[in-house]
Amino acid sequence: MGCREYRVSEDASLRLAFSCDTLTFDTIFTMSGTATAQVMVYNPNKAAVMIDRVWMEDGSAFQVNVDGEPQLSRLTSLQVNGGDSLFVFVRVMMPATATDTPVYISDKLHFHLTNNATQSVVMEAYGQDVIRIGRKGCGRTEKTGPFTFTGKKPYLVFDTLIVSGTLTILPGATIYMHSGACIYALGNVKAQGTLAQPILIRGDRLDELFEHVPYLYAGGSWNGIYLQAGQKQSYTFEYVDILSGNVGLYCMNTSANRPTLQMNGCRIHNHTLYGLVLVNTDALVTNTEISNCGSYCVYCSGGKHDFIHTTVASYFGATDVRIQSAAKEETAAVYIDNLSKSESTTTSFANSVITGYRSNQLVVATPFEQYYPGLFIGNYLKTDTLLMPGAHDNAYWQASDTIPVFRNDYFKYKEYIYYDFRLDSLSPAIGIGDSIQTLPYPEAQELLKTDRNGISREGLKPDAGCYQHRL
């Protein structure tokens, strides 16, 4: 403290120091403000320096506040004593671009010292035009007829979107969901992405919760997708990623005619409650990952459900950073409820993986297990041995097992390691599946020739799960 000088020096060699030389914002939505970022300006010298001018080179999109002063033109004699610092706060408000693809913008914040030195901080961001549905605080937006999400420009859904006609989502569509937003589909759904152009549905926060941790890694950033049948609807989901909400896909049906769901190549990941809920709904799910949910990843009650080459992995909260509540200790990854007296449940798994970091990941709640009609063939299961006639050729986890199932089942934020549910090179799920041709699902034969990433299974002893291991 005694070495600090308050006398302004005109030494031409003195310079300021900055916490970063380039301030980069993640992709931002045009016409929407960003969270506030911070840059620290330090005087590392013993002597004081005087800043006689601060200005933005362009000043059209980046909003800057220096030590509480938003009008940079007023900063004409700003003294920074030796060892002291300044706070610079920055937000971005980008105008509409009238283009479908992100647009790069940059600017420079200049500091001119009385010793005739000029130093700068670069600011950069990508701005993305979006199609807005609803407005903050409006509550609900109703589409009384058919409605289509195209793949040209992203969408931003603010509140509750209710579609009474057919909901169509085209390949390459991206749908950003604001906090609390959800989609209710009352009619048919055709969400048909492709391997090359998948459909993405996720929260609208593109920035970081804190360093190395994007908001996308924290579940619960939006509500969910609800399919509410009033008659015999059909739902098709192909190559759709549904990420980090409260609920992934919730199929509700109270009518006598059960709707049908066909899902292939999808990923439902990181939801604070449920991944896939099937209530009085018939379903065929293939090549799909359903992972990391705070409660059940899969819940089935009423209907016929066939899961083939599906990976169900329950590692919600397996991380060294607390970004969300831990999963309920006794909640299984898959819960099959066959206790209803009015609607029977027949759920089958073939060539699939059901596992997680808790002890029992598969529960079949049925009055008499030895009479349960579901099939369990060629799976890797972390559960007690199934004592039912349709369960055979399965591999079961043992407490002594030390070989990992997946490439990574843990999130280590400082090491930039995130969950990866492709199979480890020594995984016990490799090569345990039944031949595709022998499985009793002729309607799925064509879909099962390749895995979720397009890797061929033909001519091989297939692996369990949605990912075929590639040597």
Secondary structure, DSSP 8 states (H G I E B T S, - for coil): -TT---SB---TT---EES-SEEE---EETTSB---EEEEEE--SSSBEEEEEEEESS-SSEEEEETTB--GGG-SSEEE-TT-EEEEEEEEB------SS-EEEEEEEEEEETTS-EEEEEEEEEEE--EEES-TT--EEEE-S-EEE-SSS-EEE-SEEEE-S-EEE-TT-EEEE-TT-EEEE-S-EEEE--SSS-EEEEES--SEEETTEEGGGSS-SS-EEEEEESSS-EEEEESEEEESSSEEEEEEE-SSS--EEEEES-EEEEESSEEEEEES-EEEEES-EEEEESS-SEEEESEEEEEES-EEEE-TT-BSS--S----TT--SEEEE---SSS-EEEEEES-EEEESSS--EEEE-S-GGG----EES-EE-SS---STTEES-EE--TT--S-SEEE--BBGGGTB--EEEE-TT-TTTT-S--GGGSS-GGGTTGGGB-TTS-B-TTS---SSS-----
